[in-house]
Amino acid sequence: MGERAASGTKDRILAIAKQLFLEKGYAGTSIADISGALGTTKAAVYYHFAAKDAILSELLAKPLAEYTRLAERAVTEPLTAAELLGELIDMTADAESVLSLPGNDPSISAELKDMHKLREKNDMIIAGLADPGATGVQLVRAHAAYAVAKQGTFAVLAANGGKLPEGARAELLDAALRALGH
């Protein structure tokens, strides 16, 4: 198989697997399901991916890397709350369907949290929204702003067929900044 054809097949496997994972859940999707939807054999899928978890890892790699970079920037760069929340909204909107996989399927949630230390990255972003040494009300507001940006984006996307309508980003950002007390 040529390199271009192999890359195209791999991309098709990822697209089909993502759709099946969203529809049937990770645990409810088999390699046979993926190969059937692809119109090929299980061996063809295994040629590109050693196991189903390798497909999941590849689907999540880019959004998790972007999220990690954002979390690191939140504590190392002087980002304003608007910049940080805006980037969180954009990143969430770009990767919405892949990022919703863990929330929709408990069979992968625990593994992902351990594997990528998502809680730690969430805390880094929240720390970037709060003043250094913040306690009490400031931390509650930072958590609320984070939730508005991330969960609000998920909700808007879900209500609009996976698309962020014109003006929705500005509304989400404004709501998150209000939650922060700005």
KOLDRENKOL-74510 format. One record per atom (N, C-alpha, C, O, CB): x, y, z. Coordinates in pm, whole numbers, plus 50000, padded with zeros to 5 digits. Each point is the difference from the previous one (the first is absolute). Glycine has a CB too. Layout:
// KOLDRENKOL-74510
XYZ...
// end
This chain:
// KOLDRENKOL-74510
500864988250000499145011850000500905012350000500945000750079497184987050045501615022049789500795012249994499805008450125499014998550071500835001149680501135009350274499945008350120498765008850003499365001550104503134998349903497175006049878498825008749992498724992050025499115004550073502105010449764498694973350102498824991550020499904995550145498914999750057501234992649705501005004150297500004995850140499555011350091499244997950094502614986049857498625028150020499615011750079498495002749986499335003350097502995006449875497174988949905498585002149977499164989650071498955003250056501595006949725499914977450217499274989350070500035002550150498994998450068501594985349749500555020250234500135002850143499055011350040499344999250103503074993249893497545018149923499095011150029498544995549996499195004350082502495011749821497984975350002498634994849992499674991550122498905000850054501254999349695500814991750294499794991950120499735009150119499084997550078502424984349831499295028650105499815009350112498635006849994499325001250102503165002749904497115000549875498715006749986498854990450032499065003750070501925011549755499114972750124498954990150026499974996150147498934999250060501294992349705500955006250292500074996250142499445011150088499244997350094502774988449859498355026650017499485011350078498475000249995499355001550103502745011749849497364985349930498545000149987499374988450077499015001850070501225009149705500344977250211499464988450071500155001450151499104996350075501444989549727500595019450244500215002150144498955009750054499484998250110502994997549864497225014749946498995009750043498604993850002499215002850089502215015749818498294973149993498664994049989499794988450096498984999150068501005007749694501004984350245499844987550075500804999550129499854990750080499734998249705501295021050235500894999750115501264992249965500014991849908498045009850249503005001249917501274993249976499864985150028500404991749919500855029350141498184975650055499874986050037499074992549904500174988049978500235018250261498625000749704499034993849913500444998849854499274994649917499025014150235502904996349819500524999649863501144989949993500915000250083498425023949878500604967249940501074990049982500805003249874499595008049916499014974550201502555011149872500795001149878499174994849881500115005349889502074992050243497014992649891499134994749894499015010749954499725001249880500514975550215499235031149999499095010949964500725010249911499475004749900499254992050315502495006749826500795010049925500334994749861499835007149900501145001750316499504978949777500354994449869498764998449911500075002149879501884985850227496935008549954498754998849923499575013349942499615000849883499714980450263500755029449934499635013349951501005005049896499655007749910499264997350311502324990649792501045003849905499874992149870500495004349896501035001550294497824982549818499854991549882501254991949972500344997449885498055019050022502304979750199501234992349985500084989350108499014997350069502145022849831499994973850114500174989450099500565005750130500545011150003499824972349813499515008850291500605003950128501525001249984500635008650061497504980050066502455002649790501455000449979500455013549944501085004850035498894970449924499215030949957500355013149944500045010650110500855008849999498104984849781500125005450315500015009450112501234997450087500695009350041496774992049957502804985950029501164996550083501325003449932501025001650068497634980150032501375019549770501205004249928500395014150044501195003350008498194982149795499625023050224500245014050036500045002450151500685009150047498234997249740500344985650288499905001950145500094986550069499284990749963499305030050006502284978150129500214987350070498764995650078499774988150018502655017549999496785004050029498834996850081499055012049999500355010949955501014973350192497445013549903498995010650006500485011750084499725011549966498494971350006502525014550137500475011050083501025008849927500135011850033499464974050168501125008649701500935008149920499235009949912500475011149975501194969850025497175015049954499155009149921499545011450090500085011749962499154969349888500305015650269499555010250095501145009650034499815012150002498514971950091502855010649934501155008450033500315009849888500285011750026500644969850113499025013849738500285008949887498915010849985500315011549970500894969649914497555015150138498925009849993500165011050105499695011649974498794970649939502015014250204500105009450110501345007450006500115009950072498334975650050502555009849805501365005650012500065015049974500555007450082500314970549848498595026849960500115014249967499235008850098500575009750052499684984049708498485003350268499305008750096500644999950139500025010450067497894985449805502594992850171500644999550132501315007850001500335006450100498614971449941501815021749851501245007749991499695015050002500705007750066500394973649804497875022950057499615014150000499555004450139500335011050045498994987049713499934993450308499515003250134501175001150098500015008850086497824979349864503145003150036501195000450085500765013149978500415006550097499744968449898500035029049880500695012749970499255011950060500625009150056500284980949732497785010050201499215010950056500155000350152500155010750058498224987649751501584990250255500154999350146501375005250043500115007550097498324972949911502605015749921501355004650033500135015149981500605006950082500324970749852498515027449957500045014549975499235007750107500365011250034499834984249720498754998550298499185006750101500805003450124499705009950068498324978049847502995004250116500805002550121501375005949971500695004150093498104977250014501635019249766501345005149970500005013149922500995007250002499774969449998498155026549933499945012249921498995009750060499024995850063501624991449730499595025650189499045009850053498805001749907499865010349934502035001550180497254978049881498805000849919498905007150078499864997950121500774980949757498615029550054498845005950066498924989250013500044989849931500515033449977498494979350178498884990650014499274998449867499614988949964500145017450279500075004649684499314999449871500784991649900499404992249924499605030450120502334978849954500814991949909499914985250036499814991549912501745028050054498594977450161499974986150046498644993649974499924988849948501795016950227497235001249862498664994649979499674999049851499364990449957499925019350263501145000049702499774999649856500694988249935499434993249914500365031550086501454972750042500724988449945499344987050045499954990349923502185022950076497374986450124499304988050048498744997549917499724988649963501185015350269498355006649740498804998849917500374995149860499374990849948499515027750183502144987549809500424996249865500464985549995499624992449911501035031250043500184972550143500514986350002498874990050020499974989549936502225019050155496894994749997498864991250026499134998849875499554989049966500485017550277499735004649690499184999749878500674991949890499334992549929499735029950132502254979049924500734992849894500014985050023499974992349904501445027850065498634975750156500154985750030498784994250068500094989450062502345014249957496435003049971498804996350077499654985349994499834993750104499355028949853500704971849925499524986249993501004990250060499604990350065499115015649732502564996550183501014991050059500065001950151500114990350074501225010349712498615011850259500085002550144498774995250074500054997750121501375021849831497464978849978498814995150069500034984950019499204994750077499525024349826502174974050030500074985350014500134995650145499224991550043501835007549733499895006350301500144995250139498755002450083499604991550079502825012849905496955007349997498805003050077498844991249964499124997550083501665025449934499194972349859498904991649954500224985250028499074992049984500495024949842501634979450214500314985850016500834997750125501215002149999498704995049753499444998550355500744997950125501104989649990500904999850083497045006650034502024985049782501034989749989501375006049967501024993450020497224990449906501785028550023501305006249972500295012150089501145004750002498634987449765499255012950306500205012050081501114998450104500905008350007496724996949958502314984350114500984998250107501404998249943500965005750051497274984050094501895002549750501304997649939500595012949946501205002550017498094974349924499905031449995500485012649945500455009550109501045006549987497424990549820500785004050299500385009050108501354996250057500825008850027496774994950026502664983449964501294995750050501085002049895501085005150030497794978250118500845012849730500985000249894500505014049969501195001949975497734977949932500235029850093500385013549959499915010450112500235011849975499004982049799500435001950346499935009150115499175012549967500445011350019501794980350059496575005849871499155011049958499625009250115499915012249983499214973249838500685009050294499635008250118501095010350029499715011650029498984969250067502555014949894501135009050023500005011349898500285011550035501044969450061498395016049779499975010349896498815009550018500135012049978501004972049865497735010650197498855008650033500395009850109499725012049990498674969749945502275013150170500415008550112500985010849957499985011150052499664969650102501235016149750500955009949950499275011449929500345011750017501414970449959497265014449945499235010449929499225008350100499945012349988499874972949808499595008450302499255007350104500945009150077499635011350033498724969849986502855014150012500985008350069500385012149915500235010950053500654968950066499175018449750500295011149911498895010449995500245011549963501134973149904497435011450171498875009250003499885007650132499415010750005499424974249837501745009550263499915006050134501295007850029501044997549939497434983950141501435027850011501195007150044500904990350077499504990550061499235031549950502594980249986500894991250077499594999850148499745010450060502144994549779498074983250217499624998550141498515001650025499595001650115502655006749943496964991449839498565002050015499384989050085500414988449995499535023149782499084992450300499244990550081498535004049993499665010549945502324985150210497184996249902498595003350016499305004049872499994992649901500565014250324498865005049779499145004849891500765000849868499434996749895499245016150272502584991549835500765001049874500164986449934499894998949878501335020850215499044970049985500144986649943498664994749948499944993649896501965002050261497045007349916498674995949953499715006749867499494993549908499705003350329501125015949751499765007349875500874994649886499534998949886499885021450247501844976249897500884994349897499454986749952500014997249880501985014450222497554980049991499394987249962498745002449916499774993049901501144996350309498285020349830498775002949926500315005149859499344995949904499515009450314502135003549770500375005249868500504988849910499654999549882500935022650221500234969049952500494988549925498824991449952499944996149883502225004050252496914997149955498844991849966499145006649892499534993349908500494997350325499785022449779499215007149900500674998749863499344997149900499815019250276502164986049820500714999549871499964986149940499674998449882501815020050196498864971550001500114986549945498634993449981499664995749890502585002350219496995001249997498704993249990499015008149918499164994449930501264994850291499685023949789499145008549917500274997849852499074999649919500865017350264501354981749781500354997449860499444986549956499444998949891502655014950134498074975950060499434987049968498495001149976499474994349905502334994450232497515018749950498545001349989499595007249872499064995849932500805004550317500845010549717499685007449878500244991249877499204999949907501395021950207500524971049887500304991149887498944989149987499564996949889502875007750141497174989650081499004989449998498665005149945499304992949929501844996250267498535023149839498735005849956500035004749854498965002949942500635004050293501624993849708500135005549865500744990749905500755004649914499215018050187499834964549915500574990349908501524999949994500574997449894497395005149977502695000450242501464999750004500675012649949501225000349982498604975649991499405034550004500565012549949499795011250102498995000350071500584992349691501395016450243499905011650086499435011449916500705005549915501274986950231496765011449877499375010449918500705013650015500685002750099497154985149923501975020449878500525013750002499605006950131498834999650039501055001649708501065004850318499735007450123500014991550126500045005550111498655009749752501264971650124499954991450119501285000650081499964999850123498484985249755502725015750054501275000750074500035012450088500394999450117500774988449697498425023650130500005012550077499054999050119500315004850109500245008049682498294981050188499044998350110500554990850109499865002850119498265000849719502514985550120500604990750097501115006950079500094998750122499354982049728501405026550078501105007050067499475010450098500505001250112500954995149686497555011150160499405010250088499404993550125500185005050111499335009449688499794974450183499404993050114501084994750094499855000750122498184993149736503055000850086501094994750083500685011250076500334998450118500024983049721499865029950097500625011550068499105005550111500485004150105500745001749683497464994150188499065004350105500074990450119499975004350116498515005849708501624977050148500124990050110501275002650080500044997750121498694985249742502315021850069501275003050065499925013050080500855002750085500354985149732497785020150156499835012650071500585011749926500255010550059499804977050148500175011049662500575010949918498905007549929500275009549926501834977550041
// end
